[in-house]
Amino acid sequence: MKLTPYLAFAKKSFLNRSAYRFNHFMGILNTLVRIFIFWCIYRALYGERNEVDGITMAMVTTNFVLSIGMDALFSINDYYLPNRIGNGSIATELLLPISFKGRMLFENLGNTLFQLIFHFAPALVVCVVTVGVLPPVSFGCFLLFIISAVLGYGVLWNLSFLLQTFSFWLLNMWSLMTIKNVFLNVLSGSMIPLWFMPDWMAPVMNLLPFSSIYFTPVQIYLGQLSAKEIGTKFLVQMLWIGVLYLCGNVFWKKGKKKLVVQGG
């Protein structure tokens, strides 16, 4: 597969984002406001205490700064495929001599690169200066954090694609995507650090892919996992990528056979 056309789509996506500067600044502000609100909530909950059950306020702050930052960085369009099915343009795009799924991925990668440079990095600098963020425990853990974050992105992207293929059978995807986002916010650790979840929920969280997206990278960043545990977490992330990828391909192939486009 030649990468040239896909890199062109990534570049186009990057340049499109750079054209809307006001939206870009609003995105940074939105991220900072979310982080500030969570910081105020947990600062009030901690009160005069510095730690709860061994979890310090600084660890909690680092968790939601990194998690919310990665959430803004990954920013996947859950309606990319549904919109094209709805307006009928999917019929034309499937005739192009390129992979629709590959185009979809690289357009999102272009958007992610823009978010990294002009959104995540500025927001992170502001957070380091204002609310405080713990540094990685070592340079090695920082590199492993980046690898885990990339794998977490792979889990999230394949999960989104799998759910988007349901638009071949559903007229409205809003409810399904809302349910996905609720589970993602609660079980990924971005809204509530998973350290504070009850013990009986651990088996449930281990059976679902959400904790692999944000919380696993954060644990590695903070040095909470041993080398063996990091290897296990990597395998879990890759397993989820594989399972979601295969399931997404099955629904994609079945959906294309069912597709009927009217009008023109």
N, C-alpha and C positions, 0 to 999 in steps of 0.2 A: 504494500500500500504506500503510494507516494504521499509524503507529508505536506508538500508545497501548497495544495489547495486548502488544506486544513489550517496551516499556519496563516494563510491569507484570511480565513474566517476569524481566527483568533486576533489578528492584527486589526481587522475591521471592528470587532467587538470592543477592543481596547480603545480605538480612536473614537468610536461612537460615545463611549462613556466620557471621554475627555472633552467632548463638545458641550456637555451639560454641566457647567461648572457650579451653578447654583445648587443643583441637585447633589453634586459631590459634597459641597460644604454642609448641606442639610444632612447628608448621610453621616458625616463625622460628628455633627452635633447630636444626631439621634443616638449614636453609639455612646457618646460621652454622657448624655442624659440618662440612658439606661444604666450605665455603670455607676453614676452618681446616686441614682435612686436605690440600687441594690446596696451600695456602700452605706447609705444612710440607714436602711432597714437593718442590716447586720450590725452596724455600729450601735444602734438602739438595742438590739437583742443581746449583744455582748455586754453593754453597759460598762461597768468599771472593770470587768474581767478581761484578761488578756488572752485566755484560751478556754475552750470548752471541750472536754473529753480529749485533750491533747491536740486539738485543732485551734491554732491561733487565728486571730483576726487577720493577720498578714497573709496567712495561707488561704483563708476564705477570699480575701480581696484579690489575691493573685489568681485564684480559681475563676472568679467571675469576670475579671479583666481579660484573661486569656480565652475563656469560653465565649464570652460575648464578642470579643475581637475576632475569634475564628468563625463565629456565626456570621458576622458581617463580611468577613473575608471570603467564606465559601459561597454565600449568597447565590443560591441556585434558583433558576426560574422554573417553578413547579408547573407552569402552564405553557411551556414551550411547545410540547406536542399537542396538548388539548386545544390550544388556540389554532394550530394549523389544521387539525381535524375539523374544528368548528367552522373555519372559513373556507375549507376545501383546498387550500394551497398545498396540503400534504400530497395530493395526487400528482402535482407537478414536480415537487421536490423528490418524490420517490423515483422519478424518471431520470434524475441527474446521475452522472457516472461517478458519484461519490457516496460514501456511507452516510445516511441521515444521522445515525447515532454518533458517528465520528465528528460530523459537523456540529452537532449539538454539544458534544464534549468540548471541542476546541473553542467554540464561541464562549462557553462558560469559563474555560481556562483564560481566555483573553480578558474577560470581566474580572476573574480572580486576580490576575496580575495587576490590573488597574487598582483593585481594592487594596492589594498588598502595599503598593507604593504610595498611593494618594489617600488612603482611608485608614487602614490598619496601623501603619507606621506612625502617622501624626497623632492618632488617638492614643496609641500606646505611650508615646512620649509625654503627652499631657497627663496621662494616668500615673506614670512613674513620678512626675513632679508633684502631683496633687494628692492622690490617695495612697500612693506607694505600692510598688510591686516587688516581690522578692526576686532576686536574681536566680538563674539556674544553679543548682548545687555544683555543677561542673560543666566544662565545655563538652565533655562526652555526653552528658545527659541532655545538653542543649541540642546536639546533633541528633540524638535518638528522639528527642521531642519533635524535631522537624520531620523525621521519617514517619513517626507515629501520626503527626498531623496530616501528612500527605495520605497515609493509609485511611485516616478518619474521613478525609475528603472523598476518597474512593468509596467508602461505605455509604456516605450521605448521597453522593451522586447516583450510585447504582440503586439505592433505595428510592430516590426521587424518580428515576427513570422507570423502575418497575411500577410504581403507583401511577405514573403518567400513562403507561400503556393501558390502564383500565379505562381510559377515555374512549377507547374503541367500542366499549360496551355501555358507558355511562354518559348521560347528556350533560351533567353538571359535576365538576370535580371539586367544587369548593368544600363540601362537607368532608370528603376523604382527606384532602390536603390539610384541613383544619385539625382533624383527628391526629394526623401524622405530626403536625407541628406541636400539638399539646403533649403528645408522648415524648417528642424530641426535647421540648423545654423542660419537662419534669424529670425524665429518666436519663438525660445526657449529662446532667450535672451543671448545666449552664444557669438554671434558675435556682435550684436547690442543690448545693454540694452533696454528692452521694455519701459523704462521710456521715451525714445526719439522717440518712434513710434508716428505717427500722431493719433489724436483722432479718426478719422474715421476707423482706423484699429482695434480698441479695440473690436468691435463686431465680427470681423473676427477671431481674436486671441482667443476670448472666445469660439468660435465654434470648434476650433481645439485643439488637445491634446498637442501640442508642448510646450506651456508655462507651462504646468503642470510638465514637466520633469526637467527643471533646474531653471526657474525663480521663481516659487513658493517657492522652498526651500530657495533660496537666499533672497526673501522678508521676509520670516520667520526669517532667520538668522539675518537680519538687523533690525528686529523689526518694520517693516513697516505695519504689519497687526494686527488688533485687535483680541481678542480671538474668536469673532463671525466670522470674516473673515477667520481666520485660519481653523475653523471648516468647513466653506463653501468650502474652497480650498481642504481640505482633502476629502470631499464628491465628489468634482469634479474629483479629482485624482482617487478615488475608482470607480467612475462611468465610467471613461475612461478605467480603467483596466477591468471592467466587460464587457463593450461593445466590446472592442478589443478582449478579451478572447473568448466571444461567437462567434464573427464573424470569428476569427481564427479557432475555432473548426468546424464551418460550412464548411469553405473552405477546411480544412484538411480532413474531412470525404468525401466531394465530390471529392477532388483530389485523394484520395486513390482508389476510385472506378474507376477513369479514368486512373490510372497509368498503363503503359505498359512498360516493360523492355525487351530489346532485347539483345541477346548475352549472354555470361556467360563463 
